[in-house]
Amino acid sequence: MDYPLHYHPEYEIIFVEKSKGLRIMGNHVDQFSDGDLAFISSYLPHVWKNDKEYYEGNKELYVDVYVIHFLEDCFGKDFFKLPELNHIAQLFELGRQGISILGKEHSKISQMIKAVYHSNGYERLINFLNLLDTIATAKDIKLLSTPLYVQNINKIETDRLNIVIDFMMKNYRDDIYLDQLAAIINMNKASFCRYFKTRTHKTCTEFLNEIRISQACKLLLNKSLSISEICYKVGYNNISYFNRQFKKITRMSAKMYRKQLVSI
């Protein structure tokens, strides 16, 4: 999964059956893994980025993903304005933040996505409408981006953001400086800081911390690594600062996070 940060007029349903990496949805940054399931409304910038090891020739690391794209007027201009479909219209509104689907409905919805993919003609349309109905009535969901995220990123700006995000993802283990990021897209430091904050609703430091902590969450699965070792592997040189950032972003300590992983 190496698409750049992008957006499009189509709504999107995506089921990542097998893959791991970093997911960016609007101004939300998080780790994703096997089973990631999301609904996205039109024009919300998003990307799923595989971790580095996926590009190193290991045949055990592969991607299996189902994606459905559709336009709001695919059944006619006012179809989803019918009273019987109010719940789906509400889903489209919530989808402007990006929706992660969890809980009991996850397994059912993932199978319904496959049913749409493997069917044809009239049966596909019926399967698709049943899928939208089930997503719209799902109880265990998580809204990802903030509701006030500004949808005004044009293609040139998205391309510039991609350059910066790609650099941060490839070099998060090293020291990264604002002057360095600004120079990459030919901006001065002050203008770059304003630009990045306007487009992502986060400072560069906040964004970089989220990338680093998401990588730390993955490394915590490796019981042979101490928390201190993980701290340095993801680019921090101060264990106290790492612990503060980990708790701020995940709302629990690294030790507690690892304990929860073990209990799963």
C-alpha positions in Angstrom: 0.0 0.0 0.0 2.1 2.9 -1.3 -0.5 5.4 -2.5 0.3 9.0 -1.5 -2.1 11.0 0.7 -5.1 11.6 -1.6 -8.8 12.4 -1.7 -11.6 11.9 -4.3 -15.3 12.6 -4.8 -16.2 8.9 -4.4 -17.2 7.5 -1.0 -15.0 4.6 0.1 -15.4 1.4 2.0 -12.1 -0.3 2.7 -11.4 -3.7 4.4 -7.7 -4.4 5.0 -7.8 -8.2 5.5 -4.0 -8.5 5.7 -1.5 -5.6 6.1 0.1 -3.4 8.7 1.4 0.1 8.8 0.3 3.7 9.4 -3.1 5.1 8.6 -3.7 8.9 8.1 -7.3 10.1 8.0 -7.8 13.8 7.8 -5.8 15.0 10.8 -5.9 11.6 12.5 -2.7 9.4 12.6 -2.8 5.8 13.9 -1.4 2.4 13.4 -3.4 -0.1 11.4 -3.2 -3.9 11.2 -5.0 -7.0 9.8 -8.7 -6.4 9.8 -8.8 -2.6 9.6 -12.2 -1.6 8.3 -13.2 1.9 7.5 -15.9 4.1 5.8 -14.8 7.4 4.2 -16.9 10.2 2.7 -15.8 12.2 -0.3 -12.9 14.6 -0.3 -11.4 13.5 3.1 -7.6 13.2 2.6 -6.5 9.7 3.6 -3.7 7.1 3.1 -2.7 3.7 4.4 1.1 3.3 4.4 2.8 0.0 4.9 5.8 -0.3 7.2 9.3 -0.3 5.7 9.7 -4.1 6.0 6.9 -4.6 3.4 9.3 -3.3 0.7 12.2 -5.5 1.6 11.2 -8.6 -0.3 9.8 -10.7 2.5 7.1 -12.9 0.8 5.4 -13.4 4.2 4.5 -9.7 4.2 1.8 -9.1 1.7 -1.3 -7.0 1.3 -4.9 -8.3 0.9 -7.4 -5.5 0.7 -11.0 -4.9 -0.6 -12.0 -1.4 -1.7 -15.5 -0.2 -2.8 -15.8 3.2 -4.4 -19.2 4.8 -5.2 -20.7 8.3 -5.8 -23.5 9.7 -3.7 -25.7 9.9 -6.8 -25.0 6.4 -8.1 -28.7 5.5 -7.8 -29.9 8.9 -8.9 -29.7 12.4 -7.6 -32.2 12.1 -4.7 -32.1 8.4 -3.9 -30.4 8.7 -0.5 -32.7 11.6 0.4 -35.6 9.1 0.8 -37.0 9.0 4.3 -36.3 5.3 4.5 -32.6 6.0 3.9 -32.1 8.8 6.5 -29.7 6.5 8.5 -27.5 6.1 5.4 -27.5 9.9 4.8 -26.4 10.3 8.4 -23.6 7.8 7.7 -22.4 10.0 4.9 -22.2 12.9 7.2 -20.3 11.0 9.9 -18.0 9.7 7.1 -16.6 13.2 6.6 -14.5 12.4 9.7 -13.6 8.9 8.6 -15.2 5.9 10.5 -13.4 2.9 11.9 -15.7 -0.1 12.3 -15.1 -2.3 15.4 -16.9 -4.7 17.6 -19.5 -7.4 16.8 -20.5 -5.9 13.5 -16.9 -6.0 12.1 -16.9 -9.7 11.1 -20.4 -9.4 9.5 -19.5 -6.2 7.5 -16.2 -7.6 6.3 -18.0 -10.6 4.9 -20.6 -8.4 3.3 -17.9 -6.4 1.5 -16.6 -9.6 0.1 -20.1 -10.6 -1.0 -20.4 -7.3 -3.0 -17.0 -7.9 -4.6 -17.8 -11.5 -5.6 -21.4 -10.8 -6.9 -22.6 -9.2 -10.2 -25.6 -7.4 -11.6 -28.8 -7.0 -9.6 -27.4 -9.2 -6.8 -24.4 -6.9 -6.4 -26.7 -3.8 -6.0 -28.8 -5.6 -3.4 -25.7 -6.7 -1.5 -24.3 -3.2 -1.7 -27.5 -1.6 -0.2 -27.5 -4.2 2.5 -23.9 -3.4 3.3 -24.6 0.4 3.6 -27.6 -0.4 5.8 -25.5 -2.5 8.1 -22.7 0.0 8.3 -25.2 2.8 9.0 -26.7 0.9 11.9 -23.4 -0.4 13.4 -23.0 0.6 17.1 -19.3 0.1 17.8 -17.6 2.7 15.6 -14.9 5.3 16.1 -14.8 8.7 14.4 -11.2 9.4 13.4 -10.6 13.0 12.1 -11.9 16.0 14.0 -15.4 17.3 12.9 -14.0 20.7 12.0 -11.2 19.4 9.7 -11.0 21.8 6.8 -11.6 20.1 3.4 -9.8 22.7 1.3 -6.6 21.0 0.3 -6.0 21.2 -3.5 -3.9 18.8 -5.4 -0.7 20.9 -5.4 -0.9 21.2 -1.6 -1.7 17.5 -1.2 1.5 16.7 -3.2 3.5 19.0 -1.0 2.1 17.4 2.1 2.9 14.0 0.7 6.6 15.0 0.4 6.7 16.1 4.0 4.8 13.1 5.3 6.9 10.6 3.3 10.1 12.2 4.7 8.8 12.0 8.3 7.7 8.4 7.9 11.1 7.3 6.4 13.2 9.3 8.9 11.2 9.3 12.1 14.1 7.4 13.8 16.4 10.4 13.3 16.4 13.9 14.5 14.1 16.0 12.2 14.2 19.8 12.2 11.6 22.3 11.1 14.1 24.1 8.8 14.8 20.7 7.2 11.1 20.0 6.5 10.5 23.6 5.3 13.5 23.4 2.8 12.1 20.2 1.3 9.1 22.1 -0.1 10.9 25.4 -0.6 9.3 27.3 2.2 10.7 29.3 5.1 10.3 28.0 8.6 7.6 30.4 9.8 5.5 29.9 6.6 5.9 26.2 6.7 4.7 26.0 10.4 1.6 27.9 9.5 1.0 25.9 6.4 1.3 22.5 8.1 -0.8 23.5 11.1 -3.6 24.9 8.8 -3.6 21.7 6.7 -3.4 19.1 9.4 -4.6 20.9 12.5 -1.5 19.7 14.2 2.0 21.0 14.7 4.9 19.1 13.0 6.0 18.0 16.5 2.6 16.6 17.3 2.4 14.8 13.9 5.9 13.4 14.3 5.1 12.2 17.8 2.0 10.4 16.6 4.1 8.6 13.9 6.8 7.6 16.4 4.3 6.4 19.0 2.4 4.4 16.5 5.6 2.6 15.6 6.4 2.1 19.3 3.0 0.4 19.7 4.0 -2.1 17.1 7.4 -2.7 18.7 5.7 -3.4 22.0 4.6 -6.7 20.5 8.2 -7.8 20.6 8.7 -8.9 24.2 12.4 -9.2 23.8 12.7 -5.4 23.5 12.6 -3.3 26.6 10.6 -0.1 26.7 13.8 1.9 26.9 15.1 0.2 23.8 11.8 0.9 21.9 12.1 4.6 23.0 15.4 5.0 21.2 14.4 2.8 18.2 11.6 5.2 17.3 13.6 8.3 17.5 13.5 9.6 21.1 16.6 10.2 23.2 14.7 10.9 26.5 12.7 8.1 28.1 10.7 10.5 30.3 9.6 12.5 27.2 8.8 9.3 25.4 6.6 8.1 28.3 4.8 11.4 28.5 4.0 11.4 24.7 3.0 7.7 24.8 0.5 8.4 27.6 -0.8 11.6 25.9 -1.5 9.8 22.6 -2.7 6.4 23.7 -4.1 7.4 27.1 -2.1 4.7 28.9 1.5 4.0 29.8 3.7 1.9 27.5 3.9 -0.7 30.2 0.1 -0.9 30.5 -0.2 -1.0 26.7 2.1 -4.0 26.5 0.2 -5.7 29.3 -3.0 -5.3 27.4 -1.4 -6.8 24.2 -0.3 -9.8 26.2 -3.8 -10.3 27.5 -5.4 -10.3 24.0 
